[in-house]
Amino acid sequence: MTDDRRLYEKNTPLSDPPAFLRRARAVEDAWTALLDRCRGKRERLLEMPRMRLARLFALAPPPSPLLVSRLGAKELLYLEGLFAQWQPRLRSAVRPAKSAAELARPISDLERSCSRFNARWLAFVGELDLAPLNKLREDYNRYYLLEKECALWSSRIARMGFVPKRPATSDDVLEEFPLLEFGF
């Protein structure tokens, strides 16, 4: 063992992870924190679309012929998927619809609610400050390999599995939390 290596090991605290691991963790923690913030905002913005969907399905539970007559198969399948995911509950009972005409307004309300959600969600995502996260990613790309090589004493091992982080964009957030596909 070289003198440099002995000196490094002697002065490196055993309880503290190496710098390259702290750096990688900081990048992941920043992304997770951003997603958590987005998830919370999205949940609040989805309150009305959830309520509208619950009301529509209370009026005509799928696969009600009344609902099938008002919506296309693709739209109905999409809404059923949202309903299963969201599991919305109404606070009061709703009498089932007796005709397809009774569903026109609830469908229109749901479409408008989804459109408003999309507009608000796009505005929120567009205003996100991704600069701090992207600075962490830039520093990760710049220093991670160097720090790992210093810790492992091998540039070959340090490069193994390394994938540079690209800057985060609004599209990355929209990929995690997409717009609603109903109501355009």
Phi and psi in degrees as a GROMACS rama.xvg file:
@    title "Ramachandran Plot"
@    xaxis  label "Phi"
@    yaxis  label "Psi"
@TYPE xy
-77.7338  162.372  THR-2
-64.0349  -37.5757  ASP-3
-61.5342  -43.5085  ASP-4
-64.9841  -43.4179  ARG-5
-62.2815  -43.1531  ARG-6
-62.8511  -42.1267  LEU-7
-61.6499  -49.9807  TYR-8
-63.9746  -36.8175  GLU-9
-65.8117  -36.0643  LYS-10
-96.9315  1.5679  ASN-11
-96.347  118.96  THR-12
-63.2891  139.188  PRO-13
-74.2555  -24.8466  LEU-14
-87.9861  -16.0789  SER-15
-95.617  126.775  ASP-16
-66.2133  155.565  PRO-17
-60.9989  158.241  PRO-18
-56.5777  -39.2945  ALA-19
-65.2625  -34.222  PHE-20
-71.9967  -39.8879  LEU-21
-62.7428  -39.5994  ARG-22
-64.7052  -46.4278  ARG-23
-62.4429  -41.1275  ALA-24
-64.4115  -39.4744  ARG-25
-62.5548  -39.8429  ALA-26
-65.2042  -46.0088  VAL-27
-66.2755  -40.9173  GLU-28
-63.7054  -38.7679  ASP-29
-65.8922  -40.3793  ALA-30
-66.7656  -43.3538  TRP-31
-63.1239  -41.525  THR-32
-63.6024  -40.7804  ALA-33
-63.0306  -45.2519  LEU-34
-64.6583  -37.718  LEU-35
-63.4735  -42.3157  ASP-36
-62.4928  -43.9582  ARG-37
-64.6602  -41.0739  CYS-38
-60.2475  -43.5969  ARG-39
-63.1976  -45.2275  GLY-40
-64.8862  -42.3121  LYS-41
-61.8753  -41.6466  ARG-42
-59.6284  -42.7729  GLU-43
-65.8662  -41.1361  ARG-44
-70.2877  -23.0908  LEU-45
-86.0627  -1.7345  LEU-46
-56.4522  -47.7978  GLU-47
-70.2147  -46.8364  MET-48
-57.4187  -36.7895  PRO-49
-61.7825  -47.0995  ARG-50
-62.7261  -42.1197  MET-51
-64.4904  -39.86  ARG-52
-67.4535  -42.2057  LEU-53
-60.7356  -41.0317  ALA-54
-65.1995  -45.311  ARG-55
-59.8986  -45.3171  LEU-56
-74.2663  -21.0783  PHE-57
-73.7079  -35.7402  ALA-58
-69.4318  -38.1465  LEU-59
-147.969  86.1945  ALA-60
-62.659  135.223  PRO-61
-63.1362  144.996  PRO-62
-95.9056  54.3161  PRO-63
-51.9913  131.151  SER-64
-58.5074  -29.9227  PRO-65
-64.3978  -42.0187  LEU-66
-70.9086  -41.9556  LEU-67
-61.0978  -35.0626  VAL-68
-72.0571  -21.9421  SER-69
-97.2515  -23.2399  ARG-70
-121.765  152.548  LEU-71
-74.0286  161.46  GLY-72
-60.1074  -40.7726  ALA-73
-65.0615  -44.852  LYS-74
-62.8456  -43.1266  GLU-75
-64.4246  -42.236  LEU-76
-61.7173  -41.9325  LEU-77
-62.5288  -46.1995  TYR-78
-65.5112  -36.7539  LEU-79
-63.3314  -38.7386  GLU-80
-63.3514  -44.1558  GLY-81
-62.2534  -42.2252  LEU-82
-61.5511  -43.5904  PHE-83
-64.6419  -38.569  ALA-84
-71.4318  -47.6064  GLN-85
-79.41  -35.6386  TRP-86
49.7634  56.448  GLN-87
-72.3329  151.296  PRO-88
-127.383  137.657  ARG-89
-86.8175  152.401  LEU-90
-84.6009  -20.0754  ARG-91
-137.992  158.368  SER-92
-72.563  150.603  ALA-93
-126.198  133.729  VAL-94
-73.6522  136.418  ARG-95
-60.6004  146.191  PRO-96
-69.5529  146.483  ALA-97
-102.614  -15.756  LYS-98
-143.406  158.568  SER-99
-64.5776  -28.8968  ALA-100
-62.6163  -31.2599  ALA-101
-67.2114  -14.8577  GLU-102
-92.3599  -10.8377  LEU-103
-58.5406  -49.7108  ALA-104
-68.2524  -46.3791  ARG-105
-59.8697  -35.5937  PRO-106
-67.4341  -43.6748  ILE-107
-62.7909  -42.1329  SER-108
-61.0839  -42.6193  ASP-109
-64.404  -42.7861  LEU-110
-60.8346  -45.9088  GLU-111
-64.2134  -40.4931  ARG-112
-63.7742  -41.6222  SER-113
-66.2384  -39.9861  CYS-114
-64.4414  -42.3183  SER-115
-63.4728  -42.2251  ARG-116
-57.4322  -48.5503  PHE-117
-59.0046  -43.1482  ASN-118
-63.9506  -44.731  ALA-119
-68.0594  -39.4305  ARG-120
-65.9403  -44.5009  TRP-121
-60.8328  -40.65  LEU-122
-63.8291  -44.7941  ALA-123
-61.8634  -48.9748  PHE-124
-63.3986  -39.0522  VAL-125
-65.2358  -25.1042  GLY-126
-92.8423  -3.02957  GLU-127
-61.9697  136.167  LEU-128
-90.4998  100.841  ASP-129
-91.4111  -1.52204  LEU-130
-59.0947  -46.1268  ALA-131
-61.9807  -42.0865  PRO-132
-63.0668  -44.755  LEU-133
-67.6899  -29.5958  ASN-134
-66.6949  -42.0001  LYS-135
-61.8337  -40.9041  LEU-136
-66.6413  -40.0551  ARG-137
-62.9469  -45.181  GLU-138
-65.0559  -36.7782  ASP-139
-58.5051  -48.9721  TYR-140
-62.0373  -35.9761  ASN-141
-78.5911  -40.7295  ARG-142
-110.885  -17.8865  TYR-143
-55.8855  -50.7789  TYR-144
-63.3935  -40.2922  LEU-145
-62.7644  -46.7084  LEU-146
-65.1951  -38.0181  GLU-147
-69.0023  -40.4381  LYS-148
-63.4272  -39.3441  GLU-149
-63.9854  -37.8715  CYS-150
-74.8738  -36.3092  ALA-151
-100.137  -11.059  LEU-152
58.9164  35.9977  TRP-153
-156.427  116.404  SER-154
-70.4534  -32.8311  SER-155
-64.498  -47.6877  ARG-156
-67.0646  -37.375  ILE-157
-60.6569  -37.3448  ALA-158
-75.4755  -19.3953  ARG-159
-62.5029  123.945  MET-160
78.8551  -1.29814  GLY-161
-73.8634  127.139  PHE-162
-127.787  118.623  VAL-163
-61.2517  146.941  PRO-164
-89.7254  129.379  LYS-165
-86.2947  157.041  ARG-166
-60.0325  140.393  PRO-167
-74.7007  144.944  ALA-168
-130.105  170.019  THR-169
-59.2977  -33.9024  SER-170
-63.1756  -32.4965  ASP-171
-64.1558  -40.4752  ASP-172
-66.7892  -42.6526  VAL-173
-67.2009  -25.9637  LEU-174
-69.3686  -38.508  GLU-175
-72.9155  -39.7471  GLU-176
-130.497  84.0537  PHE-177
-72.9457  165.83  PRO-178
-68.7795  161.965  LEU-179
-79.9687  141.003  LEU-180
-96.1161  15.4721  GLU-181
-122.32  132.26  PHE-182
110.199  20.4054  GLY-183
